[in-house]
Amino acid sequence: MDKLLEQINSPDDLKKLAVTQLPQLSEEIRQFILSSISKTGGHLASNLGIVELTIALHYVFDFKSDKLLWDVGHQCYAHKILTGRREKFPQVRQRNGISGFPNPAESPCDQFRVGHAGTSIATAIGMALGLQKLNEEEKVVSIVGDASIVNGLSFEALNNLGLVKRQLLIVLNDNSMAIDPTQGSLAKYFSRVRLSHTYEDLRKTANNIFNHTPVIGKSVEEIIEKMKKSIRMTLPASQMFESLNIPYFGPVDGHDIASLVKIFKSLSQLKHPAILHVYTKKGMGFAPAEEDKPRFHSTGPFKLNGDNAESDSNPPKRSFTDAFSDQIVSLAQNNNRIVAITAAMCDGVGLSEFSKKFPDRFYDVGIAESFAVDLAAGLAKSGFIPVVCIYSTFLQRAFDQIFQEIALQNLPVIFCIDRAGLVGADGPTHHGLMDIGFLRMMPNLVLVSPADETELKLALDFAAANPRCTCIRYPRDTVPSTGLYLPALSQPFQLGKSVTVIKNPDPKAAVVSLGAMLSESLKAAALLKADGIDVDVINARFARPLDDDLLISLKEKYIITVEDHNISCGFGSALAELAAAKFPDAADRIRILGVPNGLISCGSRSVQLADAGINAAAIAETVRQLVNKKYINSSFIAKNV
């Protein structure tokens, strides 16, 4: 049998196929994704589950002109393969490859760079209103998952859907999963619908949809009334959406591609917004991903062995997340006031073991970061110690709640900020490069950045005893081996105090490192030592409050700050501000190394550190320039802020 996928270089090629050929194409795309991701790693399970749905959409709509809005975006692999990026797909999420998320720079079929949840309905409404004002006829389609539709922004968008007086199709891709099983009342709502239907029910519903929608000239209201006579519209999902005055169709089988094509052709003619509820199976067609959806949500490379996935023979190295996981359990065993909160990321942030051992003290609120923070505020006000575990990039969604409900109230909430700094293959949408900037301006917050596993444990001990809010940031990386410097790093945390890791009798400069950048700073010190240049290495520990004594101790020395954060508003910037205010003579001796403003593309974290100029080689070269040339290139700072 000829390979169909090899003939598909654009959606126009897809439309040349007969509908009867589409199931074969679905399997070829599924195998192509599986083969590629087994080598590169990536978001696997969700992409295996949405293949037929994606093909059917491209078969009916023309997304070179029509508008397709993805929610989250990590489920766009089949879309990328169908829109001219098949040959580049084996390098997805790799340096010089393509992004794992929609990217308008890659294709006119992508509308937004999107890596966060809850946005597609709102942006689709905006685009539909724009087309409405321009009297344009392009179609608008939003794809949103059952986990994303619980997000507050999704509800705000649905509440404003009545603004649109033209076609807008919202496809609710319901697979009962985010990264972990979908949480909350709405998830249970959908689950009751899902469990109440047999495959035959779904087939009958599909037939009724394309048999009754739409007859040109008839209103949506007439269509819905006909539908209600032939379909029992008494199900929870239909009741919810109909109560918002949103026409609801479904649920239908998301893997019945022929029916999907007919349904999309019918619904594309509507002159009014509508929701199509589609069931898909996450991990479809690959048994390991079907059985272990959290593991294969976003996976590293693995070995394919027929229909099985063999684990790498080398055990994974211990990560900061692993270290956090062990310590939070240990803390909770000794303190029953500790509770843990996450937003649909139980496994990703290392709370799986905690959730098993302390189920009555664990809260997964789904993709609802703002609610997670306010929940923590209420618990803290009631005398508990909430530990809120959220990726840095997602914590940005809760900026106002952190300020209003935590900082202003001076509540002792602990934020454990995973994936801080450069994150590797997920790229710009997931880098955690802004957390110091937006947190250090808030009152009553303490910002801590541990350098290794020992310090992470000490930071958690400090945070649990601190009467103020403590934010602990750490990267998506393995914990470094810093055993040689253990005495310095084993000192208990004291508020706003740094520790000296390397001290020389006559240092030429001091490298002041924040958090996990200590490892690169120590390597840089070794490189410089080989050149006959001695430097002190100081582990800052705190980005707020700063160590006031630090600048005094470093009088007359060049100071190089190193952080895994944007140069703008980061740790180095804070130290320079302190120098300007208290020690003006120190300001011109400070050189700030951090991530320059701009987009750091996907690739390995080590490559990204080099790109940003904050790896050992770059740190050492900065010191050499200062020591040998005896000046500060202030233009470097200016152009990167």
Secondary structure, 3 states (H helix, E strand, C coil): CCCCHHHCCCHHHHCCCCHHHHHHHHHHHHHHHHHHHHHHCECCHHHHHCHHHHHHHHHHCCCCCCEEEECCCCCCHHHHHHHHHCCCHHHCCCCCCCCCCCCCCCCCCCCCCCCCCCCHHHHHHHHHHHHHHHCCCCCEEEEEECCCCCCHHHHHHHHCHHHCCCCEEEEEEECCECCCECCCHHHHHHHHHHHCCCHHHHHHHHHHHHHHCCCCCCCHHHHHHHHHHHCCCCCHHHHHHHHCCCCEEEEEECCCHHHHHHHHHHHCCCCCEEEEEEECCCCCCCHHHHHCHHHHHCECCCEEECCEEECCCCCCCCEHHHHHHHHHHHHHHHCCCEEEEECCCCCCCCCHHHHHHCHHHEEECCCCHHHHHHHHHHHHHCCCEEEEEEEHHHHHHHHHHHHHHHHCCCCCCEEEEECCECCCCCHHHCCECCHHHHHCCCCCEEEECCCCHHHHHHHHHHHHHCCCEEEEECCCCECCCCHHHHHHHCCCCCCCCCEEEECCCCCCEEEEECHHHHHHHHHHHHHHHHCCCCEEEEECCEEECCCHHHHHHCCCCEEEEEEEEECCCCHHHHHHHHHHHHCHHHHHHEEEEEECCCCCCCCCHHHHHHHHCCCHHHHHHHHHHHHHHCCCCHHHHHHHC
